[in-house]
Amino acid sequence: PALDGPPPRASGCPAAPIFSQAAQQSFERGFMVWVEAEQAIYVFYQAPVGSYSTYEYYTDHFVEGDPESDPALVPPAGLYQPIRGFGLVWRATPQVRERLGWATAPEAGFQTWKQGYRGMGMHNAYTLMEGIDGTIYHMIAMGSVWEIYSP
């Protein structure tokens, strides 16, 4: 279901925006976004109908020269094994692999921006981040829930 309305009013100024190189890759049941400026990988899970979509944050530990993929993992026809940082998170974290499934397209690079802000109360931390197609994702720290932002 959709969350209740637009993001709540911020109680103070939002944090400074981050502008960065990024990559995004779609999967059978979600997608991943890499943000170079943070060396971070965000995993977005699409929720079953009637439930909230959630996300997770991982530090990107991929280093040039590491294996980019695992040749023992062969995707079904028409699907892809994620590579590099996405692949490392996907291979090393079984629940990510199980929840996302196989990649449905190769990863693609783009420029993104990301900005956090706080709503009223001490537990209301939010982040807005632009995806590869211009979609803005509204991420809510409490519960690690996300939705597509529509102003």
Disulfide bonds with the S-S distance in Angstrom:
none
